[in-house]
Amino acid sequence: MTHPHTLRHTYATRCYENGVDQQVVQKLLGHSTLVMTTDLYTHVSEEKKKEEVAELKILA
């Protein structure tokens, strides 16, 4: 069973993946520090890692 709190992590991660300013996400989630938002709530998916690596190969 997924805990409702997991939705906060998913929300922060999806915002990051879509380029939403992390300070905005911090305020929306009610965190006192940006570090809490970025280090604890934002996660990097395998898909996002693959996309970024592919982008690096294009730039090379």
NORDANOR-V59643 format. One record per residue. N is the residue number from 1. RES is the residue in three letters. PHI is phi in whole degrees, 0 to 359 (* if undefined). NEAR is the number of other C-alpha atoms within 8 Angstrom. D_LAST is the distance of its C-alpha to the last C-alpha in Angstrom with 2 decimals. Layout:
BEGIN
N|RES|PHI|NEAR|D_LAST ; N|RES|PHI|NEAR|D_LAST
END
This chain:
BEGIN
1|MET|*|2|43.23 ; 2|THR|275|4|40.65 ; 3|HIS|282|6|41.88 ; 4|PRO|305|6|41.86 ; 5|HIS|296|6|40.05 ; 6|THR|301|8|37.00 ; 7|LEU|299|8|36.66 ; 8|ARG|294|10|35.92 ; 9|HIS|294|11|32.97 ; 10|THR|297|10|31.72 ; 11|TYR|301|8|32.27 ; 12|ALA|298|12|30.34 ; 13|THR|295|12|27.40 ; 14|ARG|295|8|27.35 ; 15|CYS|298|12|27.62 ; 16|TYR|302|11|24.59 ; 17|GLU|297|8|22.57 ; 18|ASN|258|6|23.75 ; 19|GLY|80|6|23.01 ; 20|VAL|289|9|26.64 ; 21|ASP|305|8|27.19 ; 22|GLN|294|11|28.10 ; 23|GLN|291|7|31.11 ; 24|VAL|294|8|32.45 ; 25|VAL|298|12|32.11 ; 26|GLN|306|13|33.85 ; 27|LYS|293|9|36.73 ; 28|LEU|296|7|36.99 ; 29|LEU|276|7|37.31 ; 30|GLY|78|6|39.72 ; 31|HIS|279|10|37.97 ; 32|SER|280|7|39.16 ; 33|THR|226|7|35.82 ; 34|LEU|292|10|32.16 ; 35|VAL|301|7|31.57 ; 36|MET|299|10|33.78 ; 37|THR|295|14|31.82 ; 38|THR|283|9|28.33 ; 39|ASP|274|8|29.30 ; 40|LEU|257|8|32.05 ; 41|TYR|254|12|31.56 ; 42|THR|265|12|27.87 ; 43|HIS|238|8|26.22 ; 44|VAL|257|7|22.75 ; 45|SER|281|6|23.11 ; 46|GLU|300|6|21.44 ; 47|GLU|298|6|20.30 ; 48|LYS|296|9|18.69 ; 49|LYS|298|9|16.83 ; 50|LYS|297|8|15.55 ; 51|GLU|298|8|14.55 ; 52|GLU|293|8|12.61 ; 53|VAL|295|8|10.75 ; 54|ALA|298|8|10.08 ; 55|GLU|297|8|8.85 ; 56|LEU|297|8|6.31 ; 57|LYS|295|7|5.19 ; 58|ILE|294|6|5.56 ; 59|LEU|286|5|3.81 ; 60|ALA|286|4|0.00
END
